[in-house]
Amino acid sequence: MGDATVLLKVNNLKVAYGGIQAVKGISLEVRQGELVSLIGSNGAGKTTTMKAITGTLSATSGSIEYLGQSIQGQGAWDLVKQGLVMVPEGRGVFTRMSIVENLQMGAYLRDDKDGVSADIERVFALFPRLKERSAQLAGTLSGGEQQMLAMGRALLSRPKVLLLDEPSMGLSPLMVDKIFEVIQEVASMGVTLLLVEQNASRALKIAQRAYVMESGQISMQGQAHDLLHDPKVRAAYLGE
């Protein structure tokens, strides 16, 4: 993996948010084919980092490069076109549209109708629950089903790098299992993933590499397996 292409590179990123320095000069990278986790407690700056990467918050300083090019100042729309796609915290599904319409929205930049139909079928194979309810309005789904839909919609834009912000937040234990299964499935399809997750043990178990974020800084980084067994990580995040 040492020389795999770096798809996303964040260098010395600082972000002030509401007058507070939320991110204090962090660096991280995601290489092609990797599943990288960014873990840390609530308020550590994980979501702020994600928003800065996707252009919904401006960085104070530092650089963000995607496919070797700076992407600062580009809107989420432009980034989706280039294959950098985020599933935001809180899911953001279109509640008054049906499941199928939501999935089609994920493909709004594509004009290969047959490819889109095939991808919708693929999403339904990943999420049989969505297939059963495909004509239902998204607003009538449970939180876990909406998370599935948000992930399915993101897959329809054929991402090169998929950013997942707290996908297990607020879900039942059963649904958390399902979402983590799907994340692994998506990774095995060759999609590169950056996963921000409060559920540290689950995130470390499925990732190859991980970064630990504390009060706006990266405090530790390394192979996910090593961090999972690190006494400091276990004490701070795995409740041991």
C-alpha positions in Angstrom: 0.0 0.0 0.0 3.0 2.3 0.6 2.9 3.8 -2.9 -0.8 3.7 -3.6 -2.1 6.9 -5.1 -3.1 9.5 -2.5 -6.6 10.7 -3.5 -7.3 13.1 -0.7 -4.6 15.0 1.2 -5.3 17.5 4.0 -2.2 19.5 5.1 -2.0 21.7 8.2 -5.7 22.5 8.0 -7.1 25.1 10.4 -10.8 26.0 10.6 -12.4 28.6 12.9 -16.1 28.0 13.4 -18.3 30.4 15.4 -15.3 32.3 16.6 -13.6 29.1 18.0 -10.6 27.5 16.5 -12.3 24.1 15.9 -9.5 22.5 13.8 -6.0 23.4 14.8 -3.7 22.4 12.0 -4.4 18.8 11.1 -2.9 16.7 8.3 -4.3 13.4 7.0 -4.4 11.5 3.8 -6.5 8.8 2.1 -5.0 6.6 -0.5 -6.8 4.7 -3.3 -8.8 1.7 -2.1 -8.4 2.4 1.6 -11.0 2.6 4.3 -9.7 5.3 6.7 -11.4 6.1 10.0 -11.3 9.4 11.8 -12.4 8.9 15.4 -12.7 11.1 18.4 -15.2 12.2 21.0 -18.0 14.6 20.3 -16.7 18.1 19.7 -13.2 17.0 18.7 -13.6 18.7 15.3 -14.4 15.7 13.1 -17.5 17.1 11.4 -15.9 20.5 11.0 -13.0 18.8 9.2 -15.5 17.0 6.9 -17.3 20.2 6.2 -14.0 22.0 5.3 -13.1 19.1 2.9 -16.4 19.3 1.1 -16.4 23.1 1.0 -19.4 23.8 3.3 -17.0 25.6 5.7 -14.0 27.7 4.7 -10.6 26.8 6.0 -8.7 29.6 7.8 -5.4 28.1 6.5 -3.8 24.9 5.3 -4.5 23.0 2.1 -6.9 20.4 0.9 -6.0 18.4 -2.3 -8.1 15.9 -4.1 -6.6 14.0 -7.0 -3.5 16.2 -6.7 -5.4 19.5 -7.2 -6.3 22.0 -4.6 -10.1 22.0 -4.1 -10.4 24.9 -1.7 -13.3 27.2 -2.6 -15.1 24.6 -4.7 -18.7 23.9 -3.9 -20.1 20.5 -3.0 -21.7 20.4 -6.5 -18.3 20.6 -8.3 -16.8 18.1 -6.0 -19.5 15.5 -6.6 -18.8 15.9 -10.3 -15.2 15.0 -9.6 -16.2 12.0 -7.5 -15.8 13.4 -4.0 -19.1 12.7 -2.3 -20.2 13.1 1.3 -23.1 11.5 3.2 -23.6 14.1 5.9 -24.5 13.6 9.5 -28.3 13.7 9.8 -28.5 12.0 6.4 -30.3 14.8 4.5 -32.7 12.7 2.5 -35.5 14.4 0.5 -38.4 13.5 2.8 -41.2 14.4 0.3 -39.7 12.3 -2.5 -40.0 8.6 -2.9 -37.1 6.3 -2.3 -36.6 5.8 -6.1 -36.7 9.6 -6.7 -34.1 10.1 -3.9 -31.8 7.6 -5.6 -32.3 9.3 -9.0 -31.2 12.6 -7.4 -27.9 10.9 -6.6 -27.4 10.4 -10.4 -28.5 14.0 -11.5 -25.1 14.6 -13.1 -25.2 11.4 -15.1 -26.8 10.8 -18.5 -26.3 7.0 -18.9 -29.9 5.9 -18.2 -29.1 2.2 -18.4 -26.1 2.6 -16.0 -28.3 4.5 -13.6 -31.0 1.8 -13.7 -28.4 -0.9 -13.1 -26.9 1.1 -10.2 -30.3 1.5 -8.6 -30.8 -2.3 -8.8 -27.3 -2.7 -7.2 -28.4 -0.4 -4.3 -31.6 -2.4 -3.9 -29.5 -5.6 -3.7 -27.4 -3.9 -0.9 -30.5 -2.7 0.8 -33.5 -5.1 0.3 -35.5 -3.0 2.7 -35.4 0.0 0.4 -36.5 -2.2 -2.5 -39.6 -3.3 -0.6 -40.5 0.3 0.1 -39.3 1.9 -3.1 -42.5 3.9 -3.8 -42.7 5.2 -0.2 -41.8 8.7 0.7 -38.4 9.0 2.3 -39.9 10.9 5.3 -41.8 7.7 6.3 -38.6 5.7 6.8 -36.9 4.9 10.1 -33.6 6.6 10.9 -31.6 3.5 9.8 -33.5 3.2 6.6 -32.9 6.9 5.8 -29.2 6.3 6.4 -29.3 3.4 4.0 -31.0 5.7 1.5 -28.5 8.4 1.9 -25.7 6.0 1.3 -27.4 4.5 -1.7 -28.0 8.0 -3.2 -24.3 8.8 -2.7 -23.3 5.6 -4.5 -25.4 6.6 -7.5 -23.1 9.5 -8.1 -20.3 6.9 -8.6 -17.9 8.3 -6.0 -14.2 7.8 -6.1 -14.0 8.9 -2.5 -17.0 8.6 -0.2 -17.0 10.6 3.0 -19.3 9.2 5.7 -20.0 11.5 8.6 -21.3 9.6 11.7 -23.3 7.0 9.8 -24.2 5.1 12.9 -25.4 8.1 15.0 -28.7 7.5 16.8 -29.3 4.1 15.2 -30.5 0.9 17.0 -27.7 -1.7 17.6 -29.2 -3.9 14.9 -29.2 -1.1 12.4 -25.6 -0.2 13.4 -24.6 -3.8 12.5 -26.3 -3.4 9.1 -24.7 -0.1 8.3 -21.2 -1.3 9.2 -21.8 -4.4 7.0 -22.7 -2.1 4.1 -19.7 0.1 4.6 -17.5 -2.9 4.3 -19.4 -4.0 1.2 -19.0 -0.6 -0.4 -15.3 -0.7 0.4 -15.0 -4.1 -1.3 -16.6 -2.6 -4.4 -13.5 -0.5 -4.7 -14.8 2.8 -3.3 -12.2 4.7 -1.2 -13.8 5.7 2.1 -13.1 8.2 4.9 -15.3 7.4 7.8 -15.9 9.8 10.7 -17.4 7.8 13.6 -18.0 8.1 17.3 -18.3 4.4 17.6 -14.5 4.0 17.8 -14.3 0.2 18.2 -16.5 -0.5 15.2 -14.7 2.1 13.0 -11.3 0.7 13.9 -12.4 -2.9 13.3 -13.2 -2.2 9.6 -10.6 0.4 8.7 -7.1 -0.1 7.5 -5.7 3.1 8.9 -7.1 5.6 11.4 -6.6 9.0 12.9 -7.6 10.0 16.4 -8.7 13.5 16.8 -8.8 15.4 20.1 -9.8 19.0 20.6 -9.0 20.0 17.0 -5.8 18.1 16.6 -4.7 14.7 15.5 -3.3 13.0 18.7 -2.6 9.6 17.2 -2.5 7.9 13.9 -1.5 4.5 12.5 -2.8 1.1 11.4 -6.4 0.7 12.7 -5.6 -2.7 14.2 -2.7 -1.2 16.3 -4.9 1.6 17.5 -7.7 -0.8 18.4 -5.3 -2.5 20.8 -3.5 0.6 22.1 -4.1 1.1 25.8 -4.6 4.8 25.5 -7.2 4.5 22.8 -8.9 1.7 24.7 -9.1 3.8 27.9 -10.3 7.0 26.1 -12.6 5.6 23.5 -13.5 2.0 24.2 -14.5 2.5 27.8 -11.8 0.3 29.3 
